[in-house]
Amino acid sequence: MTRVALFALTVLLASAAVRAADAPEAVFAGTARIGTDTRQATFRFGCSSNRGPNLTGVLGVELEIPRAAELMPAFDVIPFEGPDAEAGALTHLEASGGTAKARDDFTASGWYPVADSGTSFAWGVNASRRAAKEMRKLAPVLRPLTGGGGRLVWRQGNAAKGGPPLIATLAFGPVETERLKAAIGACLPGG
Protein backbone atom coordinates (compact mmCIF):
# COMPACT_ATOMS: atom_id res chain seq x y z
CA MET A 1 0.00 0.00 0.00
CA THR A 2 1.44 3.38 -0.97
CA ARG A 3 1.95 6.13 1.60
CA VAL A 4 -0.81 8.21 -0.02
CA ALA A 5 -3.21 5.24 0.01
CA LEU A 6 -2.41 4.57 3.66
CA PHE A 7 -3.05 8.24 4.50
CA ALA A 8 -6.38 8.21 2.61
CA LEU A 9 -7.47 5.03 4.41
CA THR A 10 -6.55 6.63 7.74
CA VAL A 11 -8.65 9.69 6.87
CA LEU A 12 -11.63 7.52 5.90
CA LEU A 13 -11.39 5.64 9.20
CA ALA A 14 -11.06 8.94 11.04
CA SER A 15 -14.25 10.15 9.36
CA ALA A 16 -16.03 7.10 10.75
CA ALA A 17 -14.63 7.88 14.20
CA VAL A 18 -16.02 11.41 14.02
CA ARG A 19 -19.44 9.89 13.46
CA ALA A 20 -19.10 7.53 16.42
CA ALA A 21 -22.07 7.27 18.77
CA ASP A 22 -20.48 9.45 21.46
CA ALA A 23 -19.33 12.14 19.03
CA PRO A 24 -21.40 15.30 18.86
CA GLU A 25 -21.98 16.41 15.30
CA ALA A 26 -23.17 19.71 13.88
CA VAL A 27 -24.73 19.67 10.42
CA PHE A 28 -25.40 22.84 8.42
CA ALA A 29 -26.71 23.73 4.97
CA GLY A 30 -24.48 25.86 2.80
CA THR A 31 -24.08 26.62 -0.89
CA ALA A 32 -21.75 25.11 -3.49
CA ARG A 33 -20.87 26.58 -6.86
CA ILE A 34 -18.92 25.37 -9.85
CA GLY A 35 -19.11 27.58 -12.90
CA THR A 36 -22.78 28.50 -13.32
CA ASP A 37 -24.04 25.49 -11.31
CA THR A 38 -25.14 26.47 -7.80
CA ARG A 39 -26.66 23.98 -5.36
CA GLN A 40 -27.15 23.29 -1.68
CA ALA A 41 -24.23 21.67 0.13
CA THR A 42 -24.09 19.96 3.51
CA PHE A 43 -21.31 20.69 5.99
CA ARG A 44 -20.68 18.36 8.93
CA PHE A 45 -18.40 19.09 11.87
CA GLY A 46 -17.50 16.61 14.56
CA CYS A 47 -15.20 15.83 17.43
CA SER A 48 -14.99 12.32 18.83
CA SER A 49 -13.70 11.46 22.30
CA ASN A 50 -10.12 10.58 23.06
CA ARG A 51 -10.70 8.00 25.80
CA GLY A 52 -8.30 5.15 26.28
CA PRO A 53 -5.60 3.54 24.18
CA ASN A 54 -8.05 2.04 21.67
CA LEU A 55 -10.24 5.09 21.06
CA THR A 56 -8.55 7.98 19.31
CA GLY A 57 -10.41 11.25 19.13
CA VAL A 58 -10.80 12.97 15.78
CA LEU A 59 -11.67 16.52 14.73
CA GLY A 60 -13.27 16.69 11.32
CA VAL A 61 -15.17 18.71 8.77
CA GLU A 62 -16.97 17.24 5.78
CA LEU A 63 -18.52 18.69 2.66
CA GLU A 64 -21.26 16.78 0.82
CA ILE A 65 -22.47 17.76 -2.63
CA PRO A 66 -25.72 16.27 -4.01
CA ARG A 67 -26.07 14.94 -7.57
CA ALA A 68 -22.31 14.77 -8.07
CA ALA A 69 -22.58 13.09 -11.49
CA GLU A 70 -24.19 16.27 -12.86
CA LEU A 71 -20.91 18.12 -12.27
CA MET A 72 -19.14 16.08 -14.95
CA PRO A 73 -17.36 16.74 -17.20
CA ALA A 74 -16.46 20.09 -15.58
CA PHE A 75 -15.57 18.47 -12.24
CA ASP A 76 -14.86 14.75 -11.92
CA VAL A 77 -15.06 13.48 -8.33
CA ILE A 78 -13.57 10.04 -9.13
CA PRO A 79 -9.94 11.14 -8.57
CA PHE A 80 -10.87 11.95 -4.95
CA GLU A 81 -12.71 8.70 -4.17
CA GLY A 82 -11.41 5.93 -1.94
CA PRO A 83 -8.26 5.05 -0.05
CA ASP A 84 -6.21 4.90 -3.26
CA ALA A 85 -7.12 8.42 -4.38
CA GLU A 86 -4.10 10.48 -5.29
CA ALA A 87 -5.60 13.85 -6.21
CA GLY A 88 -3.34 15.64 -3.71
CA ALA A 89 -3.69 18.68 -1.47
CA LEU A 90 -6.42 20.40 -3.49
CA THR A 91 -8.64 21.41 -0.57
CA HIS A 92 -8.33 24.99 0.69
CA LEU A 93 -10.27 25.93 3.84
CA GLU A 94 -10.67 29.56 4.83
CA ALA A 95 -12.51 30.51 8.02
CA SER A 96 -13.40 33.74 9.73
CA GLY A 97 -15.35 34.59 12.84
CA GLY A 98 -15.25 37.24 15.52
CA THR A 99 -11.96 39.02 14.83
CA ALA A 100 -10.02 35.94 13.74
CA LYS A 101 -9.22 34.52 10.31
CA ALA A 102 -7.35 31.38 9.29
CA ARG A 103 -6.68 29.33 6.17
CA ASP A 104 -4.71 26.32 5.04
CA ASP A 105 -4.52 23.62 2.36
CA PHE A 106 -5.39 19.97 2.99
CA THR A 107 -5.60 16.61 1.28
CA ALA A 108 -9.25 15.58 1.60
CA SER A 109 -10.49 12.03 1.22
CA GLY A 110 -13.68 11.39 -0.72
CA TRP A 111 -16.52 8.87 -0.77
CA TYR A 112 -20.06 8.28 -1.93
CA PRO A 113 -22.32 8.42 1.16
CA VAL A 114 -24.37 5.24 1.45
CA ALA A 115 -27.44 7.06 2.77
CA ASP A 116 -28.40 8.47 -0.65
CA SER A 117 -27.52 5.49 -2.88
CA GLY A 118 -24.34 7.10 -4.14
CA THR A 119 -25.69 10.18 -5.89
CA SER A 120 -23.90 12.60 -3.57
CA PHE A 121 -20.17 12.89 -3.05
CA ALA A 122 -18.43 13.89 0.17
CA TRP A 123 -14.96 15.11 1.07
CA GLY A 124 -13.54 14.94 4.57
CA VAL A 125 -10.67 16.69 6.31
CA ASN A 126 -9.87 15.09 9.65
CA ALA A 127 -7.18 15.30 12.30
CA SER A 128 -6.48 12.74 14.99
CA ARG A 129 -6.24 14.17 18.49
CA ARG A 130 -3.13 12.00 18.92
CA ALA A 131 -1.39 13.38 15.83
CA ALA A 132 -0.15 16.77 16.96
CA LYS A 133 0.97 17.89 13.49
CA GLU A 134 -2.46 17.23 11.93
CA MET A 135 -4.26 18.87 14.83
CA ARG A 136 -1.99 21.93 14.75
CA LYS A 137 -3.00 22.37 11.12
CA LEU A 138 -6.79 21.80 11.24
CA ALA A 139 -7.80 23.15 14.68
CA PRO A 140 -6.56 26.72 14.02
CA VAL A 141 -8.53 26.84 10.77
CA LEU A 142 -11.78 25.78 12.44
CA ARG A 143 -11.33 27.80 15.65
CA PRO A 144 -12.41 31.20 14.16
CA LEU A 145 -15.81 29.68 13.36
CA THR A 146 -16.52 29.50 17.10
CA GLY A 147 -15.91 33.24 17.57
CA GLY A 148 -19.32 34.38 16.34
CA GLY A 149 -20.46 35.63 12.95
CA GLY A 150 -18.43 32.90 11.28
CA ARG A 151 -17.95 32.01 7.64
CA LEU A 152 -16.25 28.99 6.06
CA VAL A 153 -15.19 28.83 2.43
CA TRP A 154 -14.22 25.37 1.16
CA ARG A 155 -12.42 25.60 -2.18
CA GLN A 156 -12.09 22.14 -3.68
CA GLY A 157 -9.55 22.25 -6.45
CA ASN A 158 -10.24 20.31 -9.62
CA ALA A 159 -8.13 17.20 -10.26
CA ALA A 160 -8.16 18.07 -13.97
CA LYS A 161 -5.42 20.59 -14.69
CA GLY A 162 -7.02 23.96 -15.49
CA GLY A 163 -10.49 22.73 -14.49
CA PRO A 164 -12.78 25.01 -12.46
CA PRO A 165 -12.81 24.62 -8.66
CA LEU A 166 -15.86 23.80 -6.60
CA ILE A 167 -16.44 26.56 -4.05
CA ALA A 168 -18.72 25.91 -1.08
CA THR A 169 -19.64 28.52 1.51
CA LEU A 170 -21.25 28.41 4.91
CA ALA A 171 -22.23 31.35 7.14
CA PHE A 172 -22.89 31.15 10.89
CA GLY A 173 -25.22 33.15 13.09
CA PRO A 174 -25.29 33.03 16.92
CA VAL A 175 -27.37 29.83 17.12
CA GLU A 176 -25.17 27.99 14.63
CA THR A 177 -22.04 29.19 16.44
CA GLU A 178 -23.26 27.68 19.71
CA ARG A 179 -24.12 24.37 17.99
CA LEU A 180 -20.65 24.30 16.44
CA LYS A 181 -18.95 25.04 19.78
CA ALA A 182 -20.87 22.16 21.39
CA ALA A 183 -19.82 19.80 18.61
CA ILE A 184 -16.12 20.60 18.18
CA GLY A 185 -15.07 22.68 21.21
CA ALA A 186 -13.43 19.72 22.99
CA CYS A 187 -11.12 19.22 20.00
CA LEU A 188 -9.88 22.81 19.88
CA PRO A 189 -6.85 22.88 22.18
CA GLY A 190 -6.67 26.03 24.24
CA GLY A 191 -10.18 27.00 23.12
N, C-alpha and C positions, 0 to 999 in steps of 0.2 A: 504494500500500500504506500503510495507516495505521501510526502509530507503534507501537501495541499489536501489530498483526500482524507488523511487522518485529521487534519484541522477541521475540514468541513463536517466530518462525522462527529467530531467533538462538539461542534456548534449545534448540529441537529439534536444531539443528546441533551445539550444544555437547554435548548428550546423546550424539550419535553420536561426538563426539570423545572423550568419557570412555570409550567402549567401544572405542576404537582398539586395535589389536593390541599396542602397547607400553604400554598403560595397565593397571596393576594394578587389580583390582576385588575388592571384598569383598561377598559376598552372604549375607544373614542372614534367617532366618524370624522373623517377629513376629506380632502379633495386631492385627486391625482390628475395630472395632465401630461400628455405626450403629444406634441404637435397641436392639432386642433381638437383632439379627443380629450374630453374632461369627464371624469366619473368619480363616484364616491369611493373612498378608500377607508380601510379599517386599520387603526393603529392599536396595538396591544403593548402594554407595559407590565412587567412583572418582576418580582423579587422572591426567590425561594429561600427557605431557611438554610442555615449552615450548621446543622446540629449533627455532631458525631463524625467519626471517620468515614462512614459510608454514605453520607448525605452532604453533598457539596452545594452550597447556595449559589444561585445564578441571578445576575441582573440582566434583563433583556428588553429589547424593543423589537416589535415586528410590524411589518407593513404588508397588508393583504389587498390585492387588486382583483376585482371581479372581472369575469369574462376575459381572461388573459389572452386567449387565442385571437380575439379581435384586434389585439395590438400588432399582430404580425401583418405584414413583413417589417414594419417600422421598428418594432422592438420584440426580439425573440427572447423569451424567458428560459428556453432550454439550456443555454450555457450556464445558468445559475442553479440548475436543479440537481439535487442529490449530493452525496458525499464525494463524488468524483469531479464535481464542478471545478473548473479552473478559470473562471471569468476574472478573478483578481479583485483588487481593492477598488471597486467602482462605486462604493456607497459613500456618499458624503452627507453627514448629519450636521445641521446647524440649528442651535437652540438659543432662545432668548427668553428672558423672564425677569421681572423686577428690574434691577440695574445690571444684570449679568448677561454675558453672551459667551458662547463656546461653539467650537466646530472641530471636526476631525474626519478623517477618511477611514473606512473599514472594509473588510471583506465579509460580505453577508452570505449566508447560506440560503438556499431556496428550496421550496417544496410546493406540492399541490395539496392543499388542505383536504382531508378526507370528507369533512362535513358537507361539502358542496359538490361532491362527485367529480372533483378535479377541474372545475371550470375557472376557479380562482387560482392565483399564484401568490405565494407569500415569501418574503425575505425576512431573515432574522439576524440581528446583531446582538450577541450575548457575551457576557464576561463572567467567568467563574469567580466567586468570592475568595477562592484560594489561589488564584493566579493574579498576583499583584500588578503585573504589567498590563494585563487586559483590563483590570478594574480601573487602574490609573488612567486609562484611555477613555473608557466608556462613561464612567460615573461623572467626570467633570462636564461632559457634553450634555448629560441628562439633568444635572443639578439645576441649571437656570430655570428649567420648566417648573420647578417647585417654588419659585420666587414670586409668583403671581403675574398675571397678564402674559402668560407664556405663549411661545410660538415655536413649532418644530418644522423645519424644512428638510425633507428626505429627498436627496437628489440621487437617483439610481442611474449610474452611467450605463450606456448601451454597450453590450459586448461586441457589437459590430462597429468596427472602426469608422468614425464619422457619423454614426447613427445618432438620432436625437435621444436625449435623456428622458427619463420618467421623473417628474417632479411632483412630490406629494407634500401637502401642507396641512398643518393642524394648529388651531388656535385654542388657547385655554382661557376660560373665565375663572372666577373665584371658586365655583363649585367643582369644576374639573381639576383645578389645582389641588384642592383638598383630597379628591379621589386619587390623584396621582401620588401625592405625598403618602397616603395610606398604603398604596400598593408598592412603592419603590423606596420609601424613606429609609428602611432598614439596610438597604444596599448602598446607600450614599455615605461613605465614610466621612466623618466630621460634619455631617449634615444634620 
